[in-house]
């Protein structure tokens, strides 16, 4: 799932746009207010950029406005109303991809650097790079945004696999095992994932 933080005072516009996004891009989760420790892939602001002053999340910023002269160097993209939904969604996806492929989109934990778009993890102790699968990246990203909290296998099923009928907890265990074999190399010092109470957490 891609998380979008949508900041607007116009409830009617918000409801309409959210309904359209969910219809044509169901992989987006949209939030109207910032939630602590929630990772956002995109921040959308409707008209009022002052709303960003209280936001702590760091992500590409998209402005929707009726003022064609409104410009700010901190913006990733500006959409003029009325917006074309297809173009809007295409740019959102491109913006997420660009962010994941920059140093601002890298994730750091326990002397590791995860580069989501490149599907690789760097051991910063020796600069050794290891290629990952898309699911392995998704697992690490979800554990990262959980900030050390123990994540149950059922939660990973829901958030990473979205309860696909062919997926069981054994599938998760296998992915975690292979991920550890790739990166940890049986060394406690470079331990990546902790197992506790039937779930997993990332070592920070």
C-alpha positions in Angstrom: 0.0 0.0 0.0 1.1 3.6 -0.8 0.2 6.1 2.0 -1.0 9.6 1.0 -1.4 12.4 3.4 -4.1 14.7 2.0 -4.4 18.2 3.6 -7.4 20.2 2.7 -10.2 22.2 4.4 -12.7 21.4 1.6 -14.4 18.2 2.7 -16.6 17.9 -0.4 -13.5 18.1 -2.7 -11.7 15.7 -0.4 -14.5 13.1 -0.5 -14.8 13.3 -4.2 -11.1 13.0 -5.0 -10.6 10.2 -2.4 -13.5 8.3 -3.9 -12.0 8.6 -7.4 -8.5 7.6 -6.3 -9.9 4.5 -4.4 -11.9 3.5 -7.5 -9.0 3.8 -10.0 -6.0 3.3 -7.7 -7.0 1.0 -4.8 -3.3 0.5 -3.8 -3.4 4.0 -2.3 -4.3 4.6 1.4 -5.4 8.2 2.0 -5.2 9.9 5.4 -6.7 13.4 6.2 -4.4 14.0 9.1 -0.9 13.0 10.1 -0.6 9.9 12.3 2.5 9.5 14.5 5.0 7.0 13.1 3.0 6.5 9.9 5.2 6.6 6.8 3.8 8.7 3.9 4.8 8.3 0.3 3.2 11.5 -0.9 1.8 14.7 0.8 -1.0 16.4 -1.2 -1.9 19.9 -0.2 -5.1 21.6 -1.5 -4.5 25.3 -1.9 -3.1 26.2 1.5 0.6 25.5 1.9 0.6 26.8 5.5 -0.8 23.5 6.5 2.7 22.0 6.0 4.1 24.0 8.9 2.8 21.5 11.5 3.7 18.4 9.4 6.7 16.3 10.5 6.5 13.7 7.7 9.1 13.9 4.9 7.8 13.0 1.4 7.3 14.5 -2.1 4.8 17.5 -1.9 2.0 17.9 -4.5 0.0 21.1 -4.6 -3.6 21.3 -6.0 -4.5 24.9 -6.7 -6.7 27.1 -8.8 -4.0 29.8 -8.8 -1.8 29.3 -11.8 0.8 31.8 -10.4 1.3 29.9 -7.2 4.8 28.4 -7.1 7.1 27.2 -4.4 10.6 25.6 -4.8 9.8 23.0 -2.2 7.0 21.5 -4.3 7.5 18.3 -6.3 4.5 19.1 -8.6 1.6 21.5 -9.0 -1.8 20.5 -10.4 -4.1 23.2 -11.6 -7.8 22.7 -11.0 -9.8 21.1 -12.6 -7.4 18.2 -12.5 -7.3 15.3 -14.9 -7.5 12.2 -12.8 -5.4 9.9 -15.0 -2.6 12.5 -15.3 -2.8 13.1 -11.5 -2.4 9.4 -10.7 0.4 8.9 -13.2 2.4 11.8 -11.6 1.7 10.5 -8.1 3.2 7.1 -9.0 6.2 8.7 -10.7 6.8 10.9 -7.7 6.8 8.0 -5.3 9.3 6.2 -7.6 11.6 9.2 -7.8 11.5 9.7 -4.0 12.4 6.0 -3.3 15.4 6.3 -5.6 17.0 9.3 -3.9 19.0 9.5 -0.7 15.9 11.1 1.0 14.0 7.9 0.2 16.7 5.5 1.7 16.0 3.9 5.1 18.7 3.6 7.7 18.8 1.1 10.6 21.5 -0.8 12.5 24.3 0.3 10.0 22.2 -0.7 7.0 21.0 1.4 4.2 17.9 0.1 2.3 17.4 1.5 -1.2 13.8 0.5 -2.1 13.8 1.5 -5.8 17.1 -0.3 -6.4 15.9 -3.4 -4.5 19.2 -3.5 -2.5 20.5 -3.2 1.0 23.9 -1.8 1.8 25.9 -3.0 4.9 27.5 0.3 5.9 30.2 -1.5 7.9 31.9 -2.7 4.7 29.7 -1.2 1.9 28.7 -4.6 0.8 25.5 -4.5 -1.4 22.9 -7.3 -1.4 20.1 -7.5 -4.0 16.6 -8.1 -2.6 13.3 -9.3 -4.0 10.3 -6.9 -4.2 8.6 -8.8 -1.3 11.8 -8.6 0.8 11.9 -4.9 0.3 8.2 -4.6 1.3 8.8 -6.6 4.5 11.7 -4.4 5.5 9.8 -1.2 4.7 6.8 -2.3 6.8 9.0 -3.4 9.7 10.9 -0.1 9.5 7.8 2.1 9.7 6.6 0.0 12.7 9.7 1.4 14.5 10.7 -1.6 16.6 7.2 -2.7 17.4 6.7 -6.5 17.1 4.7 -7.2 14.0 2.6 -10.4 13.9 2.7 -12.8 11.0 -1.0 -12.1 10.4 -0.3 -8.4 10.2 2.4 -9.0 7.6 -0.1 -11.2 5.7 -2.5 -8.3 5.6 -0.1 -5.4 4.9 2.5 -7.0 2.5 0.5 -9.9 0.9 -3.0 -8.5 1.5 -4.3 -11.9 2.6 -3.7 -13.6 -0.8 -5.4 -17.0 -0.5 -2.3 -18.9 -1.5 -0.1 -17.3 1.2 0.3 -18.8 4.6 2.4 -17.9 7.6 4.9 -20.5 6.4 5.4 -18.3 3.3 6.3 -15.4 5.5 8.7 -17.5 7.6 10.4 -18.7 4.4 10.9 -15.1 3.2 12.2 -14.0 6.5 14.6 -16.9 6.6 16.0 -16.2 3.1 16.3 -12.5 3.9 18.4 -13.3 7.0 20.5 -15.8 5.1 21.3 -13.1 2.4 22.1 -10.3 4.8 23.0 -11.5 8.3 25.4 -14.2 7.4 25.0 -15.8 10.9 26.6 -12.8 12.6 24.9 -11.3 15.7 26.5 -8.0 15.0 24.7 -7.5 11.7 21.4 -9.0 12.8 18.6 -7.6 10.7 15.3 -8.9 12.0 14.4 -10.0 15.5 11.9 -12.7 16.3 9.7 -12.4 19.4 6.3 -13.5 20.6 5.5 -15.1 17.2 6.2 -11.9 15.2 9.1 -9.9 13.9 10.7 -6.5 14.5 13.5 -4.6 12.8 16.7 -4.1 14.8 17.6 -0.4 15.0 
